[in-house]
Amino acid sequence: MKYIPQIDDYVKWNSKHTNLEGWVYFCDEQYITIETGVKPKPNCEYTTEERHKYIHTLVLCFPNQWKDLKYVYTRKNKYGKNLEDMDVFVREI
């Protein structure tokens, strides 16, 4: 059966052009984004209220590339600091 990515899946993307891994951050029928990194956002001197606290590094992956994705597991809690806090599990594909 063909893997269809879902938000909060952890995937490995291995092809001749790419070798990375991360969380599926956005999912659509036209593309997904894979979050490969997160870092704290520096304070901005021009805003009084910081809405976004982090900078997310995202990579686009299109449906013709999904065949190169390997599903690892899924997280229930994306706000956890480690895998135990995220309550990861393997869903049936």
PDB file as gemmi writes it, atoms N, CA and C in Angstrom:
CRYST1    1.000    1.000    1.000  90.00  90.00  90.00 P 1                      
ATOM      1  N   MET A   1       0.842  -1.186   0.000  1.00  0.00           N  
ATOM      2  CA  MET A   1       0.000   0.000   0.000  1.00  0.00           C  
ATOM      3  C   MET A   1       0.888   1.251   0.000  1.00  0.00           C  
ATOM      4  N   LYS A   2       0.477   2.255  -0.719  1.00  0.00           N  
ATOM      5  CA  LYS A   2       1.228   3.495  -0.856  1.00  0.00           C  
ATOM      6  C   LYS A   2       1.065   4.373   0.385  1.00  0.00           C  
ATOM      7  N   TYR A   3       2.185   4.888   0.890  1.00  0.00           N  
ATOM      8  CA  TYR A   3       2.161   5.749   2.075  1.00  0.00           C  
ATOM      9  C   TYR A   3       1.632   7.133   1.714  1.00  0.00           C  
ATOM     10  N   ILE A   4       0.664   7.610   2.480  1.00  0.00           N  
ATOM     11  CA  ILE A   4       0.128   8.962   2.332  1.00  0.00           C  
ATOM     12  C   ILE A   4       0.464   9.713   3.617  1.00  0.00           C  
ATOM     13  N   PRO A   5       1.316  10.737   3.526  1.00  0.00           N  
ATOM     14  CA  PRO A   5       1.758  11.456   4.727  1.00  0.00           C  
ATOM     15  C   PRO A   5       0.605  12.161   5.443  1.00  0.00           C  
ATOM     16  N   GLN A   6       0.735  12.248   6.754  1.00  0.00           N  
ATOM     17  CA  GLN A   6      -0.216  12.975   7.589  1.00  0.00           C  
ATOM     18  C   GLN A   6       0.555  13.881   8.545  1.00  0.00           C  
ATOM     19  N   ILE A   7      -0.093  14.958   8.966  1.00  0.00           N  
ATOM     20  CA  ILE A   7       0.513  15.877   9.914  1.00  0.00           C  
ATOM     21  C   ILE A   7       0.913  15.108  11.171  1.00  0.00           C  
ATOM     22  N   ASP A   8       2.085  15.441  11.717  1.00  0.00           N  
ATOM     23  CA  ASP A   8       2.672  14.845  12.912  1.00  0.00           C  
ATOM     24  C   ASP A   8       3.268  13.457  12.696  1.00  0.00           C  
ATOM     25  N   ASP A   9       3.414  13.028  11.441  1.00  0.00           N  
ATOM     26  CA  ASP A   9       4.190  11.824  11.146  1.00  0.00           C  
ATOM     27  C   ASP A   9       5.665  12.208  11.133  1.00  0.00           C  
ATOM     28  N   TYR A  10       6.519  11.323  11.609  1.00  0.00           N  
ATOM     29  CA  TYR A  10       7.967  11.510  11.492  1.00  0.00           C  
ATOM     30  C   TYR A  10       8.415  10.661  10.317  1.00  0.00           C  
ATOM     31  N   VAL A  11       9.085  11.278   9.353  1.00  0.00           N  
ATOM     32  CA  VAL A  11       9.469  10.582   8.134  1.00  0.00           C  
ATOM     33  C   VAL A  11      10.957  10.752   7.852  1.00  0.00           C  
ATOM     34  N   LYS A  12      11.499   9.805   7.103  1.00  0.00           N  
ATOM     35  CA  LYS A  12      12.854   9.896   6.558  1.00  0.00           C  
ATOM     36  C   LYS A  12      12.696   9.980   5.047  1.00  0.00           C  
ATOM     37  N   TRP A  13      13.387  10.946   4.451  1.00  0.00           N  
ATOM     38  CA  TRP A  13      13.306  11.154   3.006  1.00  0.00           C  
ATOM     39  C   TRP A  13      14.678  10.858   2.417  1.00  0.00           C  
ATOM     40  N   ASN A  14      14.784   9.723   1.766  1.00  0.00           N  
ATOM     41  CA  ASN A  14      16.044   9.303   1.157  1.00  0.00           C  
ATOM     42  C   ASN A  14      15.849   9.116  -0.339  1.00  0.00           C  
ATOM     43  N   SER A  15      16.565   9.897  -1.104  1.00  0.00           N  
ATOM     44  CA  SER A  15      16.588   9.752  -2.552  1.00  0.00           C  
ATOM     45  C   SER A  15      17.977  10.140  -3.024  1.00  0.00           C  
ATOM     46  N   LYS A  16      18.191  10.122  -4.326  1.00  0.00           N  
ATOM     47  CA  LYS A  16      19.527  10.472  -4.814  1.00  0.00           C  
ATOM     48  C   LYS A  16      19.828  11.951  -4.636  1.00  0.00           C  
ATOM     49  N   HIS A  17      18.799  12.776  -4.407  1.00  0.00           N  
ATOM     50  CA  HIS A  17      18.993  14.218  -4.233  1.00  0.00           C  
ATOM     51  C   HIS A  17      18.847  14.675  -2.782  1.00  0.00           C  
ATOM     52  N   THR A  18      18.215  13.878  -1.948  1.00  0.00           N  
ATOM     53  CA  THR A  18      17.865  14.315  -0.601  1.00  0.00           C  
ATOM     54  C   THR A  18      18.108  13.204   0.405  1.00  0.00           C  
ATOM     55  N   ASN A  19      18.570  13.607   1.576  1.00  0.00           N  
ATOM     56  CA  ASN A  19      18.707  12.677   2.691  1.00  0.00           C  
ATOM     57  C   ASN A  19      18.437  13.479   3.963  1.00  0.00           C  
ATOM     58  N   LEU A  20      17.180  13.500   4.382  1.00  0.00           N  
ATOM     59  CA  LEU A  20      16.811  14.261   5.573  1.00  0.00           C  
ATOM     60  C   LEU A  20      15.677  13.562   6.292  1.00  0.00           C  
ATOM     61  N   GLU A  21      15.383  14.044   7.495  1.00  0.00           N  
ATOM     62  CA  GLU A  21      14.274  13.499   8.275  1.00  0.00           C  
ATOM     63  C   GLU A  21      13.646  14.606   9.104  1.00  0.00           C  
ATOM     64  N   GLY A  22      12.379  14.409   9.461  1.00  0.00           N  
ATOM     65  CA  GLY A  22      11.688  15.388  10.276  1.00  0.00           C  
ATOM     66  C   GLY A  22      10.201  15.102  10.361  1.00  0.00           C  
ATOM     67  N   TRP A  23       9.488  16.035  10.988  1.00  0.00           N  
ATOM     68  CA  TRP A  23       8.046  15.910  11.202  1.00  0.00           C  
ATOM     69  C   TRP A  23       7.274  16.509  10.031  1.00  0.00           C  
ATOM     70  N   VAL A  24       6.195  15.855   9.623  1.00  0.00           N  
ATOM     71  CA  VAL A  24       5.303  16.438   8.618  1.00  0.00           C  
ATOM     72  C   VAL A  24       4.562  17.568   9.313  1.00  0.00           C  
ATOM     73  N   TYR A  25       4.776  18.789   8.832  1.00  0.00           N  
ATOM     74  CA  TYR A  25       4.259  19.994   9.471  1.00  0.00           C  
ATOM     75  C   TYR A  25       2.966  20.465   8.816  1.00  0.00           C  
ATOM     76  N   PHE A  26       2.871  20.305   7.492  1.00  0.00           N  
ATOM     77  CA  PHE A  26       1.690  20.687   6.734  1.00  0.00           C  
ATOM     78  C   PHE A  26       1.442  19.615   5.690  1.00  0.00           C  
ATOM     79  N   CYS A  27       0.165  19.349   5.422  1.00  0.00           N  
ATOM     80  CA  CYS A  27      -0.177  18.302   4.461  1.00  0.00           C  
ATOM     81  C   CYS A  27      -1.334  18.766   3.583  1.00  0.00           C  
ATOM     82  N   ASP A  28      -1.159  18.593   2.298  1.00  0.00           N  
ATOM     83  CA  ASP A  28      -2.159  18.973   1.307  1.00  0.00           C  
ATOM     84  C   ASP A  28      -2.034  17.964   0.171  1.00  0.00           C  
ATOM     85  N   GLU A  29      -2.987  17.919  -0.721  1.00  0.00           N  
ATOM     86  CA  GLU A  29      -2.865  16.986  -1.846  1.00  0.00           C  
ATOM     87  C   GLU A  29      -1.815  17.445  -2.857  1.00  0.00           C  
ATOM     88  N   GLN A  30      -1.407  18.720  -2.814  1.00  0.00           N  
ATOM     89  CA  GLN A  30      -0.416  19.242  -3.758  1.00  0.00           C  
ATOM     90  C   GLN A  30       1.013  19.156  -3.234  1.00  0.00           C  
ATOM     91  N   TYR A  31       1.205  19.179  -1.915  1.00  0.00           N  
ATOM     92  CA  TYR A  31       2.532  19.072  -1.323  1.00  0.00           C  
ATOM     93  C   TYR A  31       2.417  18.920   0.187  1.00  0.00           C  
ATOM     94  N   ILE A  32       3.540  18.502   0.803  1.00  0.00           N  
ATOM     95  CA  ILE A  32       3.661  18.522   2.260  1.00  0.00           C  
ATOM     96  C   ILE A  32       4.904  19.337   2.604  1.00  0.00           C  
ATOM     97  N   THR A  33       4.992  19.774   3.848  1.00  0.00           N  
ATOM     98  CA  THR A  33       6.233  20.351   4.333  1.00  0.00           C  
ATOM     99  C   THR A  33       6.755  19.452   5.447  1.00  0.00           C  
ATOM    100  N   ILE A  34       8.068  19.290   5.467  1.00  0.00           N  
ATOM    101  CA  ILE A  34       8.738  18.495   6.495  1.00  0.00           C  
ATOM    102  C   ILE A  34       9.582  19.449   7.320  1.00  0.00           C  
ATOM    103  N   GLU A  35       9.326  19.462   8.624  1.00  0.00           N  
ATOM    104  CA  GLU A  35      10.062  20.329   9.548  1.00  0.00           C  
ATOM    105  C   GLU A  35      11.381  19.660   9.898  1.00  0.00           C  
ATOM    106  N   THR A  36      12.481  20.289   9.478  1.00  0.00           N  
ATOM    107  CA  THR A  36      13.802  19.714   9.719  1.00  0.00           C  
ATOM    108  C   THR A  36      14.539  20.399  10.863  1.00  0.00           C  
ATOM    109  N   GLY A  37      14.002  21.527  11.343  1.00  0.00           N  
ATOM    110  CA  GLY A  37      14.656  22.226  12.437  1.00  0.00           C  
ATOM    111  C   GLY A  37      13.771  23.290  13.057  1.00  0.00           C  
ATOM    112  N   VAL A  38      14.007  23.563  14.353  1.00  0.00           N  
ATOM    113  CA  VAL A  38      13.278  24.593  15.088  1.00  0.00           C  
ATOM    114  C   VAL A  38      14.282  25.302  15.988  1.00  0.00           C  
ATOM    115  N   LYS A  39      14.213  26.625  16.016  1.00  0.00           N  
ATOM    116  CA  LYS A  39      15.070  27.371  16.938  1.00  0.00           C  
ATOM    117  C   LYS A  39      14.299  28.564  17.483  1.00  0.00           C  
ATOM    118  N   PRO A  40      14.637  29.026  18.674  1.00  0.00           N  
ATOM    119  CA  PRO A  40      13.941  30.176  19.258  1.00  0.00           C  
ATOM    120  C   PRO A  40      14.099  31.419  18.387  1.00  0.00           C  
ATOM    121  N   LYS A  41      13.033  32.174  18.292  1.00  0.00           N  
ATOM    122  CA  LYS A  41      13.057  33.406  17.518  1.00  0.00           C  
ATOM    123  C   LYS A  41      13.664  34.513  18.382  1.00  0.00           C  
ATOM    124  N   PRO A  42      14.597  35.299  17.824  1.00  0.00           N  
ATOM    125  CA  PRO A  42      15.160  36.404  18.613  1.00  0.00           C  
ATOM    126  C   PRO A  42      14.105  37.472  18.888  1.00  0.00           C  
ATOM    127  N   ASN A  43      14.264  38.178  19.987  1.00  0.00           N  
ATOM    128  CA  ASN A  43      13.328  39.245  20.317  1.00  0.00           C  
ATOM    129  C   ASN A  43      13.376  40.340  19.259  1.00  0.00           C  
ATOM    130  N   CYS A  44      12.220  40.887  18.950  1.00  0.00           N  
ATOM    131  CA  CYS A  44      12.117  41.949  17.960  1.00  0.00           C  
ATOM    132  C   CYS A  44      11.845  43.263  18.670  1.00  0.00           C  
ATOM    133  N   GLU A  45      12.621  44.273  18.368  1.00  0.00           N  
ATOM    134  CA  GLU A  45      12.460  45.560  19.043  1.00  0.00           C  
ATOM    135  C   GLU A  45      11.238  46.341  18.546  1.00  0.00           C  
ATOM    136  N   TYR A  46      10.617  45.897  17.450  1.00  0.00           N  
ATOM    137  CA  TYR A  46       9.517  46.652  16.850  1.00  0.00           C  
ATOM    138  C   TYR A  46       8.129  46.126  17.205  1.00  0.00           C  
ATOM    139  N   THR A  47       8.056  44.951  17.817  1.00  0.00           N  
ATOM    140  CA  THR A  47       6.750  44.402  18.188  1.00  0.00           C  
ATOM    141  C   THR A  47       6.576  44.408  19.694  1.00  0.00           C  
ATOM    142  N   THR A  48       5.357  44.690  20.123  1.00  0.00           N  
ATOM    143  CA  THR A  48       5.083  44.703  21.558  1.00  0.00           C  
ATOM    144  C   THR A  48       4.637  43.333  22.046  1.00  0.00           C  
ATOM    145  N   GLU A  49       4.015  42.559  21.167  1.00  0.00           N  
ATOM    146  CA  GLU A  49       3.542  41.221  21.539  1.00  0.00           C  
ATOM    147  C   GLU A  49       4.112  40.202  20.556  1.00  0.00           C  
ATOM    148  N   GLU A  50       4.898  39.283  21.054  1.00  0.00           N  
ATOM    149  CA  GLU A  50       5.482  38.239  20.213  1.00  0.00           C  
ATOM    150  C   GLU A  50       4.491  37.089  20.076  1.00  0.00           C  
ATOM    151  N   ARG A  51       3.936  36.895  18.891  1.00  0.00           N  
ATOM    152  CA  ARG A  51       3.009  35.790  18.657  1.00  0.00           C  
ATOM    153  C   ARG A  51       3.745  34.503  18.340  1.00  0.00           C  
ATOM    154  N   HIS A  52       4.755  34.611  17.520  1.00  0.00           N  
ATOM    155  CA  HIS A  52       5.496  33.438  17.085  1.00  0.00           C  
ATOM    156  C   HIS A  52       6.815  33.365  17.850  1.00  0.00           C  
ATOM    157  N   LYS A  53       7.020  32.276  18.543  1.00  0.00           N  
ATOM    158  CA  LYS A  53       8.169  32.131  19.430  1.00  0.00           C  
ATOM    159  C   LYS A  53       9.344  31.396  18.774  1.00  0.00           C  
ATOM    160  N   TYR A  54       9.105  30.719  17.650  1.00  0.00           N  
ATOM    161  CA  TYR A  54      10.145  29.893  17.043  1.00  0.00           C  
ATOM    162  C   TYR A  54      10.249  30.136  15.545  1.00  0.00           C  
ATOM    163  N   ILE A  55      11.427  29.832  15.009  1.00  0.00           N  
ATOM    164  CA  ILE A  55      11.663  29.813  13.573  1.00  0.00           C  
ATOM    165  C   ILE A  55      11.704  28.346  13.156  1.00  0.00           C  
ATOM    166  N   HIS A  56      10.854  27.974  12.209  1.00  0.00           N  
ATOM    167  CA  HIS A  56      10.768  26.596  11.732  1.00  0.00           C  
ATOM    168  C   HIS A  56      11.430  26.494  10.357  1.00  0.00           C  
ATOM    169  N   THR A  57      12.306  25.520  10.187  1.00  0.00           N  
ATOM    170  CA  THR A  57      12.892  25.246   8.881  1.00  0.00           C  
ATOM    171  C   THR A  57      12.072  24.138   8.238  1.00  0.00           C  
ATOM    172  N   LEU A  58      11.477  24.447   7.072  1.00  0.00           N  
ATOM    173  CA  LEU A  58      10.581  23.514   6.395  1.00  0.00           C  
ATOM    174  C   LEU A  58      11.086  23.231   4.986  1.00  0.00           C  
ATOM    175  N   VAL A  59      10.881  21.995   4.534  1.00  0.00           N  
ATOM    176  CA  VAL A  59      11.263  21.573   3.191  1.00  0.00           C  
ATOM    177  C   VAL A  59      10.009  21.080   2.487  1.00  0.00           C  
ATOM    178  N   LEU A  60       9.830  21.491   1.226  1.00  0.00           N  
ATOM    179  CA  LEU A  60       8.692  21.033   0.430  1.00  0.00           C  
ATOM    180  C   LEU A  60       8.941  19.639  -0.128  1.00  0.00           C  
ATOM    181  N   CYS A  61       7.879  18.832  -0.142  1.00  0.00           N  
ATOM    182  CA  CYS A  61       7.933  17.499  -0.730  1.00  0.00           C  
ATOM    183  C   CYS A  61       6.640  17.297  -1.514  1.00  0.00           C  
ATOM    184  N   PHE A  62       6.772  17.029  -2.812  1.00  0.00           N  
ATOM    185  CA  PHE A  62       5.615  16.912  -3.695  1.00  0.00           C  
ATOM    186  C   PHE A  62       5.172  15.453  -3.840  1.00  0.00           C  
ATOM    187  N   PRO A  63       3.910  15.221  -4.240  1.00  0.00           N  
ATOM    188  CA  PRO A  63       3.372  13.852  -4.290  1.00  0.00           C  
ATOM    189  C   PRO A  63       4.217  12.859  -5.084  1.00  0.00           C  
ATOM    190  N   ASN A  64       4.873  13.298  -6.161  1.00  0.00           N  
ATOM    191  CA  ASN A  64       5.700  12.357  -6.926  1.00  0.00           C  
ATOM    192  C   ASN A  64       6.957  11.937  -6.147  1.00  0.00           C  
ATOM    193  N   GLN A  65       7.247  12.625  -5.034  1.00  0.00           N  
ATOM    194  CA  GLN A  65       8.399  12.285  -4.196  1.00  0.00           C  
ATOM    195  C   GLN A  65       8.007  11.482  -2.959  1.00  0.00           C  
ATOM    196  N   TRP A  66       6.715  11.346  -2.689  1.00  0.00           N  
ATOM    197  CA  TRP A  66       6.265  10.644  -1.494  1.00  0.00           C  
ATOM    198  C   TRP A  66       6.720   9.189  -1.488  1.00  0.00           C  
ATOM    199  N   LYS A  67       6.986   8.632  -2.656  1.00  0.00           N  
ATOM    200  CA  LYS A  67       7.466   7.243  -2.731  1.00  0.00           C  
ATOM    201  C   LYS A  67       8.828   7.085  -2.057  1.00  0.00           C  
ATOM    202  N   ASP A  68       9.563   8.191  -1.916  1.00  0.00           N  
ATOM    203  CA  ASP A  68      10.884   8.172  -1.281  1.00  0.00           C  
ATOM    204  C   ASP A  68      10.821   8.371   0.230  1.00  0.00           C  
ATOM    205  N   LEU A  69       9.622   8.588   0.782  1.00  0.00           N  
ATOM    206  CA  LEU A  69       9.463   8.797   2.222  1.00  0.00           C  
ATOM    207  C   LEU A  69       9.321   7.465   2.942  1.00  0.00           C  
ATOM    208  N   LYS A  70       9.957   7.373   4.090  1.00  0.00           N  
ATOM    209  CA  LYS A  70       9.789   6.198   4.950  1.00  0.00           C  
ATOM    210  C   LYS A  70       9.133   6.666   6.242  1.00  0.00           C  
ATOM    211  N   TYR A  71       7.969   6.139   6.535  1.00  0.00           N  
ATOM    212  CA  TYR A  71       7.256   6.453   7.773  1.00  0.00           C  
ATOM    213  C   TYR A  71       7.986   5.833   8.951  1.00  0.00           C  
ATOM    214  N   VAL A  72       8.170   6.611  10.038  1.00  0.00           N  
ATOM    215  CA  VAL A  72       8.831   6.094  11.237  1.00  0.00           C  
ATOM    216  C   VAL A  72       7.816   5.945  12.367  1.00  0.00           C  
ATOM    217  N   TYR A  73       7.173   7.049  12.773  1.00  0.00           N  
ATOM    218  CA  TYR A  73       6.128   7.016  13.790  1.00  0.00           C  
ATOM    219  C   TYR A  73       5.340   8.314  13.763  1.00  0.00           C  
ATOM    220  N   THR A  74       4.335   8.410  14.640  1.00  0.00           N  
ATOM    221  CA  THR A  74       3.447   9.572  14.727  1.00  0.00           C  
ATOM    222  C   THR A  74       3.451  10.070  16.163  1.00  0.00           C  
ATOM    223  N   ARG A  75       3.293  11.371  16.341  1.00  0.00           N  
ATOM    224  CA  ARG A  75       3.224  11.932  17.695  1.00  0.00           C  
ATOM    225  C   ARG A  75       1.809  12.407  17.986  1.00  0.00           C  
ATOM    226  N   LYS A  76       1.389  12.228  19.244  1.00  0.00           N  
ATOM    227  CA  LYS A  76       0.092  12.729  19.690  1.00  0.00           C  
ATOM    228  C   LYS A  76       0.202  14.149  20.212  1.00  0.00           C  
ATOM    229  N   ASN A  77       1.352  14.496  20.804  1.00  0.00           N  
ATOM    230  CA  ASN A  77       1.537  15.806  21.435  1.00  0.00           C  
ATOM    231  C   ASN A  77       2.734  16.503  20.804  1.00  0.00           C  
ATOM    232  N   LYS A  78       2.485  17.474  19.933  1.00  0.00           N  
ATOM    233  CA  LYS A  78       3.602  18.149  19.267  1.00  0.00           C  
ATOM    234  C   LYS A  78       4.312  19.164  20.152  1.00  0.00           C  
ATOM    235  N   TYR A  79       3.797  19.404  21.344  1.00  0.00           N  
ATOM    236  CA  TYR A  79       4.415  20.365  22.259  1.00  0.00           C  
ATOM    237  C   TYR A  79       5.356  19.714  23.268  1.00  0.00           C  
ATOM    238  N   GLY A  80       5.501  18.402  23.197  1.00  0.00           N  
ATOM    239  CA  GLY A  80       6.403  17.704  24.097  1.00  0.00           C  
ATOM    240  C   GLY A  80       7.855  18.045  23.805  1.00  0.00           C  
ATOM    241  N   LYS A  81       8.684  17.982  24.823  1.00  0.00           N  
ATOM    242  CA  LYS A  81      10.108  18.305  24.675  1.00  0.00           C  
ATOM    243  C   LYS A  81      10.942  17.102  24.252  1.00  0.00           C  
ATOM    244  N   ASN A  82      10.430  15.891  24.451  1.00  0.00           N  
ATOM    245  CA  ASN A  82      11.138  14.683  24.036  1.00  0.00           C  
ATOM    246  C   ASN A  82      10.111  13.671  23.530  1.00  0.00           C  
ATOM    247  N   LEU A  83      10.591  12.542  23.019  1.00  0.00           N  
ATOM    248  CA  LEU A  83       9.680  11.554  22.423  1.00  0.00           C  
ATOM    249  C   LEU A  83       8.678  11.007  23.442  1.00  0.00           C  
ATOM    250  N   GLU A  84       9.102  10.856  24.679  1.00  0.00           N  
ATOM    251  CA  GLU A  84       8.185  10.357  25.711  1.00  0.00           C  
ATOM    252  C   GLU A  84       7.042  11.347  25.936  1.00  0.00           C  
ATOM    253  N   ASP A  85       7.373  12.632  26.019  1.00  0.00           N  
ATOM    254  CA  ASP A  85       6.339  13.660  26.194  1.00  0.00           C  
ATOM    255  C   ASP A  85       5.430  13.776  24.974  1.00  0.00           C  
ATOM    256  N   MET A  86       5.968  13.468  23.788  1.00  0.00           N  
ATOM    257  CA  MET A  86       5.176  13.550  22.560  1.00  0.00           C  
ATOM    258  C   MET A  86       4.214  12.385  22.420  1.00  0.00           C  
ATOM    259  N   ASP A  87       4.417  11.355  23.207  1.00  0.00           N  
ATOM    260  CA  ASP A  87       3.557  10.165  23.177  1.00  0.00           C  
ATOM    261  C   ASP A  87       3.486   9.579  21.764  1.00  0.00           C  
ATOM    262  N   VAL A  88       4.659   9.179  21.243  1.00  0.00           N  
ATOM    263  CA  VAL A  88       4.727   8.660  19.877  1.00  0.00           C  
ATOM    264  C   VAL A  88       4.174   7.232  19.794  1.00  0.00           C  
ATOM    265  N   PHE A  89       3.676   6.883  18.631  1.00  0.00           N  
ATOM    266  CA  PHE A  89       3.145   5.542  18.367  1.00  0.00           C  
ATOM    267  C   PHE A  89       3.297   5.249  16.874  1.00  0.00           C  
ATOM    268  N   VAL A  90       3.205   3.999  16.518  1.00  0.00           N  
ATOM    269  CA  VAL A  90       3.258   3.575  15.118  1.00  0.00           C  
ATOM    270  C   VAL A  90       1.841   3.257  14.684  1.00  0.00           C  
ATOM    271  N   ARG A  91       1.363   3.972  13.663  1.00  0.00           N  
ATOM    272  CA  ARG A  91       0.014   3.705  13.153  1.00  0.00           C  
ATOM    273  C   ARG A  91       0.104   2.766  11.965  1.00  0.00           C  
ATOM    274  N   GLU A  92      -0.982   2.106  11.669  1.00  0.00           N  
ATOM    275  CA  GLU A  92      -1.008   1.175  10.532  1.00  0.00           C  
ATOM    276  C   GLU A  92      -1.026   1.979   9.244  1.00  0.00           C  
ATOM    277  N   ILE A  93      -0.203   1.574   8.319  1.00  0.00           N  
ATOM    278  CA  ILE A  93      -0.119   2.251   7.022  1.00  0.00           C  
ATOM    279  C   ILE A  93      -0.880   1.460   5.983  1.00  0.00           C  
TER     280      ILE A  93                                                      
END                                                                             
